[in-house]
Amino acid sequence: MLTALIAILSALSLALAIWLSWRAAQAARTPQGAVGWVVFLLSTPHIGVLIYAIFGPHRYKRQTKNRRASRLLFDDKRPDHDGEGPRLMGGIDRRPFERIAGLPFVEGNSVEVLKDGEATFNALFDAIDRSERYLLVQFYTFRDDRIGEEVVNRLVAAAQRGVKVHLYTDAVGSKDLSWAAIRRMEKAGVAGAALRRQTPIMRRLQINFRNHRKTVIVDGREAFIGGLNVGDEYMGRDPKFGPWRDTFCRITGPVVPQLQLIFAEDWHWLTGTSLRKDLDWALPEAQGATEALTVATGPIDDEDGGSALFFAAISSAQERIWLSTPYCVPDLALLSALKLAAAAGRDVRLLVPETIDHYLPWLAAFAYFDELTEAGVQIWRYKEGFLHQKALLIDDHLSALGSTNFDNRSFRLNFETMVLFHDRTLAAEMAKMLEDDFARAERLERTLDEQPLSIRVGAPLARLVAPVL
């Protein structure tokens, strides 16, 4: 009797897995994503059905509709970009980047690169303490630890002196932020501090549709963006990771309203409240010589904006493509673009961490390394702590910093922001920064067959589910 019941349940589970595989093939954003779900569902139907029910692409139709409505609300704040005629910068056509962003490159910006946690938080604290009207603060991870307490103190002090503080934290990434800290900020008047759209258990199940952006905007005139979150590990205080290599930047000038626009759209989707009348939308005066463009991407895009951004950058390179990323799980288009660039004689280098923080994407990367190195791409593994920065350098004039990792999750499943900079002086500074990072790294020479058994066996299996990592 029990055996028969188990057989019936197994048959039903397999039938359901087959049906969900068909739904995944229809709903997934890419063929690779569909294949990943189908393989997972059919190979492990009992587990796969449950995982798909929680994390599958069907869960986000309503969120997508609401998020697009928030974008349309601020559509008039998006300045037109000229899609006609050549728009070259150092031989690179601006138009693909502007089309992906839906915004134009703007001149007159000043950019200060902040190369670690100490430099970043010193600059952030100074800016927060100088704020007069409003603060827009957005982090994926906000921990309740030493550096988190310092940030809370600054935000509370700003709110108490009359600054309007808006705090946006991701429900999954910031699940460890204590209610004591939340109530303290709420009591001081920090908007958004106590906002939770879902119950705690559902927040933990919302693995996709996460807001991975890290941005701070001060009075509409000064912005910060990069890879750091609020947590002691970003200060190098976690013994597991050791020194934490990450980069932020401080920006002033006409590109700041673009970053403010993205925050306002996010805020409306999260709260249902518009900041149109609360923020200064006047274009700031020129502050420097850097052209800049904000590229915000996410799962509601009609095309895969994150992947398209990197593809456009790689395809435009004439001499050099240097990319620093904590995760290297490219889609097929970007894999081909890197290989073709290397075959054409470009200096293509990928800087990735040797230290592990998320095991599956770290493992999956090894399944791509042989194919890349055989084409001439250099893989460098950072050895002095954990590398978390998301930095891109093209030739000697185009660079980028922000939150986007070189993996499918950032390309298609998370909300991300990168800022592109066209400036030879800034590019030279970025090159020097990356050269210093390469000096702390070791070039990968061993093939997959020469790796430990766990990597030899695990990497191909991890690659099977790479589209849904």
Secondary structure, 3 states (H helix, E strand, C coil): CHHHHHHHHHHHHHHHHHHHHHHHHHHCCCHHHHHHHHHHHHHCHHHHHHHHHHHCHHHHHHHHHHHHHHHHHCHHHCCCCCCCCCCEECCEECHHHHHHHCCCCEEEEEEEEECCHHHHHHHHHHHHHHCCCEEEEEECCECCCHHHHHHHHHHHHHHHCCCEEEEEECCCCCCCCCHHHHHHHHHHCCECCCCCCCCHHHHHHCCCCEECCCEEEECCCEEEEECCCECHHHHCCCCCCCCEECCEEEEECCCHHHHHHHHHHHHHHHHCCCCCCCCCCCCCCCCCCEEEEEEEECCCCCCCHHHHHHHHHHHHCCCEEEEECCCEECCHHHHHHHHHHHHCCCEEEEEEECCCCCHHHHHHHHHHHHHHHHHCCEEEEECCCEECCCEEEECCCEEEEECCCEEHHHHHHEEEEEEEEECHHHHHHHHHHHHHHHHCEEECCCCHHHCCHHHHHHHHHHHHCHHHC
